[in-house]
Structure formats: structure tokens, C-alpha cells
């Protein structure tokens, strides 16, 4: 299952991710983007490709768990 991460310090709330996401993963609240439907993410990377500030990353939850366990 993917984990969609928006770096709020880099997000400018332009809504590009919301517009390009075919799965409706994002909402814009108070001028920032938030992933609210991560389970619907198809990992097409459109949000990453189009984000003008590079604020979005996608990781597998399993990868995050392994990094915490073994470092990296």
C-alpha cells in the first residue's frame, strides 16, 4: 500500500496535485494539500511529476517500516 507524503513546508497550495491525480487522493485545506485517500493511490506519480516545488513523495508502507528497523 502506498504512503503519499506532502512536505507542508514546501507545499504552496497551488492545487496541481489535486487536479492531476486520477484517483482523488488529495484535498486542499487552508492553502495546503493533504492526501486523504491514500488507499486509492495507483502510484502513477502524476502528482510528483507536476508538483512545482517537489513537495510530494510516495513510498510503500513496507519500505518505511524496513528503514525504521534497519536504518537507511
N, C-alpha and C positions, 0 to 999 in steps of 0.2 A: 504494500500500500504506500503510495507516495505521501510525502510530507512537503507541503508548499510553505515556504518561508518568505515573508516580506520584511526586509530590513526597514523598520519605521524611520530610522534616522536618514535613510536615503530616499524614501518614498515621497514624491511631491504631489500625490493625489491626482494625477492627470487623468486617471481612468482608462489608460490604454490597455492594461491587463484585463480589466472588466470587459472592454469592447472586443478584444481579440480572442478571449477564452471561449472555445466552443462548448465547454461543459458547465459554464456558470459557476466557476469556483469562487470568484471574487465579488465583494461588495465594497462600495466606497462609503465610509462613515467619517464624519468630521474631518474631511480633507485628506484621508489616508485610505489605502487599500488594505483589505483584510480577507484572507482565504477562509471562507466559511463552509465550503462544500468540498473539502479535500478528497473525500471518498469518491467524488465524481471525476477527479483529475485523470486524464488519459495520457499524461506526460508527453504532450505534443510539443511542449517548450515554446509555444507562441508567446506566452507572457514574458518569458526570459528574453527571447529574441527582440521583442518590441519595447520592452521597458527602457525608457531613455536614460535612466540613472543606474541601471543594473541592480535594482533593489530586490529582485526575486531569484530565489534558488529553489530547486526541487531535489529532494533526497528520498531514498527509501527509508522507511522507519527502521528496517533491519540494519541498514548501514550505520545509522545514528547510534543504535544500540551497540554495535560492534566497536565503533570509535570510542564510545564511553568505556567499554570494557578493556580494550587493548590499546587505546591511545591512537592518535593519528589525526 
